[in-house]
Each structure stands twice: as C-alpha cells, then as structure tokens.
Amino acid sequence: MKPKDILKEIAPVVLVTIAGTFVFAFAAFVVIEDRFPEALLDLWNTWDAQQYIKIAKYGYSSSTVDERNLLIVFFPLFPLLTSLFALVFQDYIVSALIVSNLAYGAAAYYLYKLVKIDFDSDDAYRAVMYFSIFSTAYFMHAVYTESLFLALTIASFYYARKENWALSGVIGMLAATTRITGILILPVLIIEYLSQREYKIRTIRKDVVWIGVIGLGLVSYLIINYIVYGDPFQFMVIQKEHWNKKLAFPYEGLIRAWELVSDKNPAESLLVSWVETVFAALGLVLIIISFFRVRLSYSLYALATWLVVTSTWFWLSIPRYTLSIFPIFIVLALLGRRKDVHFLITFISILFYALFLWTFVRFRWAF
C-alpha cells in the first residue's frame, strides 16, 4: 500500500481524535467548573508538562531554584524538540503540543504499516483505532513524551522488519533519548535480527552493528547526568528520593497499591489502587496472548517494558505506561475481529478516555 493510501485510511482517525480531544477537554472543563479557563492552553500545562516546559526553556540544572535540580529525571529529546519549535512559534506550550500531535500522527502511520506486514488492512486499521482511543491515549496530545516515544519505537521496529538496520538503529537511539524504556529496543532487535536469519550465526553481517547505536541514546543521557551533577546515575537517586521509585518485584508494588485502598479518599483509592492494578493486569494478559498471536520480538519488548514499569516499590502511572506497550494494540486488533469484542473494546475505551481526560484537564491526578 502506498503512503498516500495509508494516509487516506488513517487520516480521519488521527484528525478526529486530535480535534475531539481538544474540543472535549475545553467543553468538559467549562461545564464541570462552570467557568472558562484563564487561558485556553492552561488546560494542558499540568503535571509533568510544566517540567518539560522548564527544561525546554532553561535546560538542566543542579540549582534548587524552582526545583530545577529534579528535572534531570526527564529525558532530553522531547524538551529539545520543543525548544527548537519554539524558535518558530515563539510559545513553548504551543510548540510542545505541536511536537506531541505530529508525533501521534507519525506513530499511527508507522503502527498501520507495521501491522500490515503480517496482517490485513482491517487489522491495521483497528490497531490504529484502538491505539488512538485507548483510555490514556490523551497523553499523546498533551505535553508528554508518549507520542514521540511511540512514534520512534514503532518506526524502529518497522525498519527492522524491513531490514533497514541503519535507520532502525538511529531511530531507536532517538527513542532511548526520550524514555528509559527505549534501551529495551536494543536487545529485542538483536533477537529480531537473528530470527530473520533463522538464528544461524554464520549469516550475521556487519549491519548488525547498527543495532548497537541504540545504546548511544542512553549513554548521552548518562553523560548529561554526569555533566550536571558529576554522577551519571543521579536520575535514579532523585527518582528514589522524590518519587519513591526504587526497584522491587512487581508483587511488592501490587501489595503497596492495595495497602493504600483504605488510606485514600474514594477518588484516590480508585485511581491509585484499583486502576493501577487493573491496567497492570490488563497489560500482562494481553502480553501473554501476544506470545501466541504476534511476532516474538514484539512480545519480548512488551514483556520487558511491563516488567520495567511494574518492578517498583510504588506503582504510579501504570495506565499511562501501558499505552507505550504498542504490541498490545496489535493483539486487541486481532481480538477485535469479532464484532462483539470490537464494540466492547471501543465502548469501554471511549468511556474511560473521556473520564480520565476530564480529570486531567482539571489538574487532578490522571496518571
């Protein structure tokens, strides 16, 4: 299928999703709050968005002024692109939103192409649709790294499937400068490389070296840590001290989530304990199914990502992190071949998309 034909296929989904998200966010805020926002874009300058804007404006710093010393936990590529776009648009929030939504379009495009390698057009279309209306997919339109990371990750896998290892490696490197889980692409693509050669060592060529380029993304981030703090792993120290992020077995995070059920008010109990647990379970179930339905490298990447985001003492933002596990949308697309399952996935996704988006634009916790 030609690129223009793919664009015709997915453009309505992409454009309707973008427009619908921004219109609904504004309308929901006005109706619930019974007032207009002081500035339209203030709805999107919430939570981590404020931190990315600070990095785009000022860069990283060890200064405690305005808590800039904590910003090192956020990877550099997204704020860098935001600052570059700001040179043109003269507004950091506008620039960040443009980066996010352009990246969302790219992610949808490459997801369609990737699915189309192994399955038919209907499956590819459903994957893009479920991906776009996933309950936390509003983050792909916000000042967050989700859409950029997904666009780069899916593109890296696509070019690996097409055996363009140079392009796959460079794009994977960029993914590794966007999120910590980007480094997982490296070992998984080695397995993909070997599988394409039926695991025969004698068939390995020099192009396998390009996969190693992915590691430079994480190395560059560690260098930034060292330059700013003198410690390449300072980000881990801050995550542990400020966000309670320390390595633990997934069951420890689950236990902690349920311990908080009675310590929180009903809304926080639902969002911090119940929803975190449900999405962790949903992700795991779909990943297990993926081992029987999709390519091994996709499933291994999904499982590795799930383990990284759940292997922490305190579960936080798992519903958002689940969005970044792109193989689950391929699994959903295959399950959605049944009309009743398709309706169920669509209905539930849109309901929770609206609920979580409404919560997010009111500056309340929504992952």
C-alpha positions in Angstrom: 0.0 0.0 0.0 1.4 3.4 -1.0 2.0 6.1 1.7 -0.8 8.3 0.4 -3.2 5.4 0.6 -2.3 4.8 4.2 -2.7 8.4 5.0 -6.2 8.4 3.5 -7.0 5.4 5.6 -5.8 6.7 8.9 -6.2 10.5 8.5 -9.8 10.6 9.6 -9.0 8.7 12.8 -6.0 11.0 13.5 -7.7 14.2 12.8 -11.0 13.4 14.5 -9.1 12.2 17.6 -7.0 15.3 17.8 -9.9 17.7 17.3 -12.2 15.7 19.5 -9.7 15.6 22.3 -9.1 19.3 22.4 -12.8 20.2 22.0 -14.0 17.8 24.6 -11.3 18.9 27.1 -12.4 22.5 26.8 -16.1 21.7 27.0 -15.7 19.4 29.9 -13.7 22.0 31.9 -16.3 24.7 31.2 -19.3 22.6 32.1 -17.8 21.0 35.3 -16.0 24.1 36.6 -18.8 26.5 35.4 -16.1 28.9 34.2 -13.8 29.5 31.2 -10.1 28.8 31.7 -8.0 31.9 32.1 -6.0 30.8 29.0 -7.0 28.0 26.7 -3.6 26.3 26.8 -3.6 26.3 30.6 -5.6 23.1 30.4 -2.6 21.3 29.0 0.1 22.9 31.2 -0.4 20.5 34.0 1.7 17.9 36.0 4.8 16.7 34.0 4.0 19.2 31.2 5.3 22.0 33.4 8.6 20.2 33.9 9.2 19.6 30.2 8.5 23.3 29.5 11.0 24.3 32.2 13.7 22.0 30.6 12.9 23.5 27.1 13.3 27.0 28.5 16.2 26.6 30.9 17.8 23.2 30.3 19.0 21.0 33.1 20.5 22.5 36.3 21.6 21.4 39.7 20.1 24.6 41.2 17.3 24.1 43.7 15.6 27.2 42.4 12.1 26.3 41.2 13.1 22.6 41.9 15.2 22.6 38.7 17.5 20.1 40.2 14.7 17.5 39.9 14.3 17.9 36.2 17.1 15.5 35.3 14.7 12.6 35.7 13.0 13.7 32.4 14.8 12.6 29.3 16.1 15.3 26.8 14.7 14.7 23.3 11.2 15.9 23.8 12.1 19.3 25.5 14.9 19.7 22.9 12.4 19.4 20.0 10.0 21.7 21.9 12.7 24.4 22.2 13.5 24.1 18.5 9.9 24.5 17.5 9.6 27.5 19.9 12.2 29.3 17.8 9.5 29.4 15.1 6.2 29.6 17.1 7.5 31.7 20.0 5.5 29.8 22.5 6.7 26.8 24.4 3.3 25.2 25.2 2.1 25.6 21.6 5.4 24.1 20.4 5.2 21.2 22.7 1.6 20.4 21.7 2.7 20.6 18.0 5.5 18.1 18.7 3.2 15.7 20.5 0.5 15.8 17.9 2.8 15.5 14.9 4.4 12.5 16.7 1.0 11.0 17.3 0.3 11.1 13.6 3.6 9.5 12.9 3.0 6.8 15.5 -0.3 6.0 13.9 1.2 5.9 10.4 4.0 3.5 11.4 1.7 1.3 13.5 -0.5 0.8 10.5 2.5 0.0 8.3 4.0 -2.4 10.9 0.7 -4.3 11.4 0.2 -4.5 7.6 3.4 -6.5 7.2 1.8 -9.5 8.9 -1.9 -8.9 8.8 -4.6 -7.3 6.6 -5.7 -3.7 6.3 -8.7 -4.2 8.6 -6.4 -5.4 11.4 -4.1 -2.5 10.8 -6.9 0.0 10.9 -8.3 -1.5 14.1 -4.9 -1.3 15.7 -4.6 2.4 14.9 -8.2 3.0 16.1 -7.7 1.2 19.5 -4.4 2.9 19.9 -6.0 6.3 19.3 -8.9 5.8 21.8 -7.1 3.8 24.5 -8.2 5.1 27.9 -4.9 7.1 28.5 -4.2 8.0 24.8 -5.0 11.7 25.6 -1.4 11.8 26.7 -0.4 11.6 23.1 -1.9 15.0 22.6 -0.6 16.6 25.8 2.9 18.0 26.7 4.2 14.5 27.4 6.6 12.1 25.7 4.2 9.3 25.0 3.5 10.1 21.3 7.1 10.9 20.5 8.4 7.7 22.1 5.8 5.6 20.4 6.5 7.1 17.0 10.2 6.4 17.3 9.8 3.0 18.8 7.3 1.7 16.3 9.3 3.2 13.4 12.4 1.5 14.7 10.6 -1.9 14.7 9.1 -1.2 11.3 12.5 -0.5 9.7 14.0 -3.5 11.5 11.3 -5.7 9.9 12.2 -4.1 6.5 15.9 -4.9 7.3 16.9 -1.3 7.1 19.1 -1.7 10.2 20.9 1.7 9.9 17.6 3.6 10.0 16.2 1.3 12.7 19.2 1.8 14.9 19.3 5.6 14.6 15.6 5.9 15.3 15.9 3.5 18.2 18.7 5.7 19.6 16.4 8.7 19.5 13.8 6.6 21.3 16.4 5.9 24.0 16.9 9.6 24.5 13.1 10.0 25.0 12.3 7.4 27.7 14.3 5.0 29.8 12.5 2.0 28.3 13.9 2.9 24.9 17.0 1.0 25.7 14.9 -2.2 25.7 14.7 -1.9 21.9 18.4 -2.9 21.6 18.3 -6.5 22.9 14.9 -7.1 21.4 16.1 -6.1 17.9 19.1 -8.4 18.3 16.6 -11.2 18.7 14.6 -9.9 15.7 17.8 -9.8 13.6 18.7 -13.3 14.5 15.1 -14.6 13.8 15.2 -13.1 10.3 18.3 -15.2 9.8 16.8 -18.3 11.4 19.2 -18.0 14.3 22.2 -19.0 12.1 25.3 -17.2 13.4 27.1 -17.6 10.1 24.5 -15.4 8.4 25.2 -12.4 10.6 26.5 -9.4 8.6 28.2 -6.1 9.5 24.8 -4.3 9.5 24.1 -5.8 13.0 26.4 -3.1 14.4 23.7 -0.5 13.7 21.6 -2.1 16.5 24.3 -1.1 19.0 23.8 2.5 18.0 20.6 2.4 20.1 22.7 2.3 23.2 24.2 5.7 22.5 20.8 7.3 23.3 21.0 6.2 26.9 24.7 6.9 27.1 24.1 10.5 26.0 21.5 10.9 28.8 24.0 9.5 31.4 26.6 12.0 30.1 24.1 14.8 30.8 23.7 13.5 34.3 27.4 13.5 34.8 27.9 17.0 33.4 25.2 18.5 35.5 25.7 16.5 38.8 29.0 14.7 38.5 27.1 11.4 38.7 25.8 9.6 35.6 23.1 7.9 37.7 21.8 10.9 39.6 18.4 10.5 38.0 17.9 7.2 39.9 18.8 8.9 43.1 16.2 11.6 42.6 13.5 9.1 41.4 14.0 7.2 44.6 14.1 10.1 47.0 11.4 12.3 45.4 9.1 9.9 43.6 9.5 6.8 45.7 10.8 5.0 42.6 13.0 2.1 43.7 13.4 -1.3 42.2 11.3 -4.1 43.6 9.5 -7.1 42.4 6.1 -6.4 40.8 4.2 -8.1 43.6 5.6 -5.6 46.0 4.2 -2.7 44.0 0.8 -4.6 43.9 0.8 -5.1 47.7 1.6 -1.4 48.2 -1.2 -0.3 45.9 -3.7 -2.3 47.9 -2.4 -1.1 51.2 -3.4 2.4 50.1 -7.0 1.5 49.4 -8.1 2.3 52.9 -5.7 5.2 53.3 -7.1 7.3 50.5 -10.4 9.1 49.8 -12.7 7.3 47.3 -11.4 9.0 44.2 -7.7 8.5 45.0 -8.4 4.9 46.1 -10.0 4.2 42.7 -7.2 5.9 40.7 -4.2 5.0 42.7 -5.1 1.4 43.7 -7.8 0.0 41.6 -7.0 1.5 38.2 -3.2 1.0 38.5 -3.9 -2.7 39.3 -6.4 -3.2 36.6 -4.1 -1.8 33.9 -1.2 -3.8 35.2 -3.3 -6.9 34.9 -4.7 -6.0 31.5 -1.3 -5.3 30.1 0.0 -8.6 31.4 -2.9 -10.6 30.0 -2.6 -9.0 26.5 1.2 -9.6 26.6 0.7 -13.3 27.4 -1.8 -13.6 24.5 0.7 -11.8 22.2 3.2 -14.7 22.5 0.6 -16.8 20.6 -0.5 -14.2 18.1 2.3 -11.8 17.1 6.0 -11.8 16.4 8.3 -12.9 19.2 10.3 -9.7 19.2 7.1 -7.7 19.8 6.1 -9.9 22.7 9.5 -9.8 24.3 9.6 -6.0 24.0 6.1 -5.8 25.6 7.0 -8.1 28.4 10.3 -6.3 29.1 8.5 -2.9 29.2 5.8 -4.3 31.5 8.4 -5.6 33.9 10.3 -2.3 34.0 7.2 -0.2 34.8 5.9 -2.6 37.4 9.1 -3.6 39.1 8.9 -0.7 41.5 8.1 -0.4 45.2 5.3 2.1 44.4 3.1 1.7 41.4 2.5 5.1 39.7 1.2 5.9 36.2 1.0 2.3 35.0 -2.1 3.1 32.9 -0.1 5.8 31.1 2.9 3.5 30.7 0.7 0.7 29.4 0.0 3.0 26.4 3.6 2.7 25.4 3.4 -1.1 25.0 2.4 -0.9 21.4 2.1 -4.7 20.7 -1.0 -4.8 22.9 -2.8 -2.8 20.3 -2.0 -5.4 17.6 -3.4 -8.1 20.0 -6.5 -6.0 20.5 -6.9 -5.6 16.8 -6.8 -9.4 16.3 -9.3 -9.9 19.1 -11.5 -7.2 17.6 -12.2 -9.2 14.5 -15.3 -10.4 16.4 -17.9 -7.7 16.2 -19.0 -8.0 19.9 -15.4 -7.8 21.1 -14.8 -4.8 18.8 -17.8 -3.0 20.3 -16.7 -3.8 23.8 -13.2 -2.5 23.3 -14.4 0.7 21.6 -17.1 1.4 24.1 -15.0 0.9 27.2 -12.0 2.8 25.8 -14.0 5.9 24.9 -15.8 5.9 28.3 -12.6 5.9 30.3 -10.8 8.2 27.8 -13.4 10.8 28.5 -13.3 10.3 32.3 -9.6 10.4 32.6 -9.2 13.3 30.2 -11.8 15.3 32.1 -9.9 14.6 35.3 -6.6 15.5 33.7 -7.6 19.0 32.4 -8.9 19.8 35.9 -5.4 19.3 37.1 -6.4 16.3 39.2 -4.3 13.1 39.2 -4.9 11.1 36.0 -1.6 9.1 35.7 
